[in-house]
Amino acid sequence: MTEASSPPLRCWAEIDLAALERNIKSIRSALPDHIRYVAVVKADAYGHGINQTVARFMLSGVDIFAVANVREAAAVRELGPACPILLLSPILPDEDPFLLKYDAMPTVSSLGEVLRFQTLAVRAGRTLSVHLKIDTGMGRAGVWHEQGQEIYTAITQSRNLKLTGIFTHFPCAGTDPTFTDQQRRLFLELLDRLTPHPGSDLLIHADNSAGLETFPEKSPFNTVRVGLLQFGILPSEHSILSEVRTNPVLSFHARVGLVKTVPGGTGISYGRTHIVSKDTRIAVLTGGYGDGIPRALSNRGQVLIHGNTCPILGRVTMDQTVVDVSALPDTAVGDKATLVGRQKDAEITIGAFSRSADTIPWETLTSITMRVPRVYKANLAV
Ligand SMILES: *Cc1c(COP(=O)(O)O)cnc(C)c1O
């Protein structure tokens, strides 16, 4: 027997890089040719692994990467010495020097930031590119649209700052098209009144994945900012984006570590929240909330084994999860249990998994922990 180079997989995520590439190309081709593409790869590329996915993003023809902070910018910069990087979250003052170090563009939301970044750039004898964020109703980062002109002027008058983009963000693009339309209008009205009028090379962007659902055919915005959809996940259950062909990039699996039969009346797992009514065959899976299987799936979630649905019994624990395999007498130690993904004709989507856990795909993906190896399937895209 040859010695294995690393221990076998107990709980892991499979990442299909070719699917990622196809998804991005598919999103791009659904948009007019001139639209530029900001690939949002924050939080370790939504849990898919920034180091392993950035090259695919580049191959797929993205124009800009967006991340949350300077540490994430460092990871992208190392792999893409020339690609533009936009930082979406506010920068802490002691992070400022790293904007220069990694050549990353901060998002500006206040006059204080304009002054800070101008001083930073002057001291370094450099020019710093920035994007201006307008709050049209998200109530988070950005300058309130009514004060947009003021900050715009401050940036354009700062000799060491170069305004390369202006953007806004939608809080309910997938659920409230009326509010989203109103935001589009407020943003457009501001853009129209800006003096001096922005040049055509300025990146103007608003649309996240859900925003693409109401992306106007003749959009006045020349750039999109896409996160979730790239990974083949629709931003809502009834999303019309299913017309843009994408496929899930990630699947999530554990294995059967033990099979046994417990007598009727046995309480399963911590708190004995599930008492079996009759003799029950159970499988103990090699994954728990320490891997990112939400505890909220206790007594609610399901997994696939041999293409069949098996309900989770009792509480999900840190390292182990119990499922009912009474209907599957062939279940054996070592079998694969799929938490998210396909087995034969059955599928648990990340959307369904997230709904059972009372959460959203964004959180599910970014909750898969460091203990979970990501296994990359790197076939060429076709
Ligand atoms: C995360 C984020 C996005 C991407 O959103 P998705 O819904 O994942 O497409 C876009 N813009 C901003 C400002 C973000 O923070």
The ligand as a MOL file (V3000), in Angstrom:
LIG
                    3D

  0  0  0     0  0            999 V3000
M  V30 BEGIN CTAB
M  V30 COUNTS 15 15 0 0 0
M  V30 BEGIN ATOM
M  V30 1 C -21.0900 42.5240 -1.8480 0
M  V30 2 C -21.3850 43.6900 -2.6870 0
M  V30 3 C -21.7790 43.5150 -4.0300 0
M  V30 4 C -22.0680 42.1640 -4.6370 0
M  V30 5 O -23.3770 41.7840 -4.3060 0
M  V30 6 P -24.0340 40.4230 -4.8140 0
M  V30 7 O -25.4220 40.5040 -4.3120 0
M  V30 8 O -23.2680 39.3080 -4.1920 0
M  V30 9 O -23.9560 40.4180 -6.3030 0
M  V30 10 C -21.9300 44.6520 -4.8060 0
M  V30 11 N -21.7400 45.8730 -4.2850 0
M  V30 12 C -21.3950 46.0820 -2.9970 0
M  V30 13 C -21.2100 47.4550 -2.4970 0
M  V30 14 C -21.2190 45.0030 -2.1540 0
M  V30 15 O -20.8950 45.2020 -0.8810 0
M  V30 END ATOM
M  V30 BEGIN BOND
M  V30 1 1 1 2
M  V30 2 1 2 3
M  V30 3 2 2 14
M  V30 4 1 3 4
M  V30 5 2 3 10
M  V30 6 1 4 5
M  V30 7 1 5 6
M  V30 8 2 6 7
M  V30 9 1 6 8
M  V30 10 1 6 9
M  V30 11 1 10 11
M  V30 12 2 11 12
M  V30 13 1 12 13
M  V30 14 1 12 14
M  V30 15 1 14 15
M  V30 END BOND
M  V30 END CTAB
M  END
